[in-house]
Amino acid sequence: MHIQLSPDELETLDVSVLPNGATLVESISTPETFKPIKAYIVEDGKLIVTKDFVENDRAWAKGEEKEFKKGKGKAAVLDYFLSHDDNGPYREYRTMCGLEHKHLSFIRHEGSYRYLDADRKYNIFQIIINRDSDLMKVEKELSWALKKIAGFYPDVSPIELKVFEHSLSAGGIYSVLWDRDSGFELTKTTYGMTDTLKEFSSLRELIKYISVYHYYE
């Protein structure tokens, strides 16, 4: 059940008659505009705020962004994008994207996800390797990142990573599938059909291959 209602209607709403899991959006609507205020879900006869549109859309206050960025290195960046959903403030997302470019060179969040079940999303990351990248640095960063991703999704196998490469997916979408037991598989998906291109027993072999055939620039 999904309900859209005005602030006045929300004040007079009898939440006790609504089933658990019902969702509501408080908004100001006219024939020309729709301005959402807050989103809610019903839990045991109470309204729980799931998204505050007004708070999320505001800009940083003076000094607020500096305080938010304090102490955030590569681990905080990766943790943020592992757990990120669309309900947080956009100002935080924009700032974390900047920190990601500062702290991570060869792995970035891809900006898409797939559902593991009704309540869990799998946030997808992408590998970015240039022809002149230092492969030892690439291996060090990707090895570290894969351990964190695997720790965050202990029940997900294989782990999927996109490959951001020079063709920009013009001929298909390249992905890496990492099975903790068997290694890495490079795939290509074209028009919904996925083919395995090559298998690798080690991360180092995979990195070397991508740097030659599927580099970014």
N, C-alpha and C positions, 0 to 999 in steps of 0.2 A: 504494500500500500504506500502510495506517495501523495502527499498533500502540499499544495502551494497556498499560502495564506498571508494576509496583511498583518502588520503589528497589532492592530485592534482586534483582529480575529484570533490572533495567538493568545491575547490576554484572556479571552473568554473561552478558550478551548478546554474541553474536559479530556485530559490526557489519559485518564483511567480507562476510557472505553476503547483506546487504541491498542492494537496488538503489538507485542514485542517485535522489533525490527522495522516497524513503520518509519518512513522517512518524511521529513517536512522541510520546506524551504520558506522562511520568512522573507517577504519581499515587498517592495513598493512597485506596483505595476500600473501602467496606463496603456492605452491602445498604441502609443508610440514607443514606450520604453519599458524595460524590465530591469530593476535594480535589486539584486539579491542582498540580503542583510546577513542572515545566518542560516546554516543548515543544521538539522537535528536528526537524531534517531531516538526511537522510544525504547527504553529499557526499564522493565518492571514499573511501569506507570510514571516514569520520569522522562523529561526531555534532556538528552545529552547533546551538547554542541559538538558537531563534527567539523564544522568549518565556519570561521568568522570572516565573511567577505570584506567587511569594512576594515577590520584590523589587518587582514592580509594584504589589502591593496594600498595601504598608506605607505608613504616614503619613510626613510630613516629619519629619526629625530637627531638633533645635533649631538654628536659624540657617540651615538648609539651603534653605528656601524663599526667604529674603531674598537669599541668594547666587545662587540660580537666576534670580530676577527682575532682578538687577542688569544695567543697560544694555539691557534688552529694550524697544524701542519698537515702532512700528507695523510696521516692516519685518520685525523678528524674529517678530512675531505672525503676519503673513501667511505668511512662510516656513514657520513651524511647521505651520500648518494646510494649506498646500499639500503638505507632505511627510508629514503625519500618517497613521499607520495605527493599528490596534488593539493593537499589540504593545508600546507604550510604557507607562510608569507612569501610572496614573490620576491621581496627585497632580499630575503635570506638566500633564496635560490640563486639570484643574480650575483650576489657577493660570493657564494660558494663556487660558482662557475669561474669567477676570477681567480680564486684561490686554487682551484683545480689546475688551471693553466700555469699557475706559478709553481706548484709543488709536484705535479705529475706530468711526465713527458710522453710516456708510451702507452698509458691506459687512461681512458676517460669514460664517463658515463655516456651511454648512447642516446638516452632520452626516451627509451621505450621500455616496455615491460610485458610480461605475460603472466596470467593468473596461475598460481599453483593450486589454489582452491578458492572458495568464495571469499575468504578473508585475507589471503596472502598473495602478494605480487612478487615476481622475480624481476628485479631491475637489471637490465642488460648493459654491459660495458663493451667497449670496443678497443681493439689493439691498433696503435698507430706507430708504424716503423718507417723511417726514411731510408733511402739507399746508403746515406752516409752516417747513419746512427751507430753509436758505439754499442756493439752487440753485447758486451759484458754488462753495460749499464742497463740495457734493455732486459736482459735475463734477470738481473738483480731486482729491478722494479716489478716485472711481471711475476716472478716467483713469490715475492712478498705479497703482491696484490691477490694472487690466486689463493694463497693460504688464508687471507682474510675473507675472501669471497666464499671459499669452501666452508670456513668456520661459521659464516653467517647463514649459509644454506646447507647444513650438514646432511639433509635428506634429499638434496637435489643432485642427480647424476644422469647424464653428463652436465657439467657446467658449460654454458654457452657464452661465447664472446664473438662479437662482430669484428670484421676486419675492415678498417677504414683505409682504402687504398686508392691508387691514382685514377682508376676508371670511374670512381664515385658511383659504383654499382650500375654503370651503364650496361654491362653485359651480364649482370646477375649479382646476387648478394652473397658475399663470402663470409663464412662463419667458421669458428674453431669450436669443436666439441671436446671437452676435457673429461675423460673418464679417469677417476683416481687410480684405477687398477690397470687399465690397458694403455693409457697414454692419450695422444691428441689426434684428432681427425679434422682435416680441412675440407669443408663442403662448399658447394655452390648451389644456390637456389635460383631457378629461373622459371617464371610463370607458375610458381607453386610446386615445381618439381625439384627435389634436392638430390644431388649426386655427390658421392665422396670422391675428392680429387686425389688426396694423399693422406697416408697415416704416418705418425711420428711417435717414436718411443720416448723421446725426451723433449723438453721445452727448448733446449738449445738448437736442436735440429729444426724445430718448427720456426723459431725466430730467424734462423739463417735462410730458410726457404722463403719466408714472407719478405725478408729484406731484399731478395733477388727478384721475386716474381710478383709480389703483391704489396710493394712499398707504397707509401703515400706520395712522397715527392723526392 
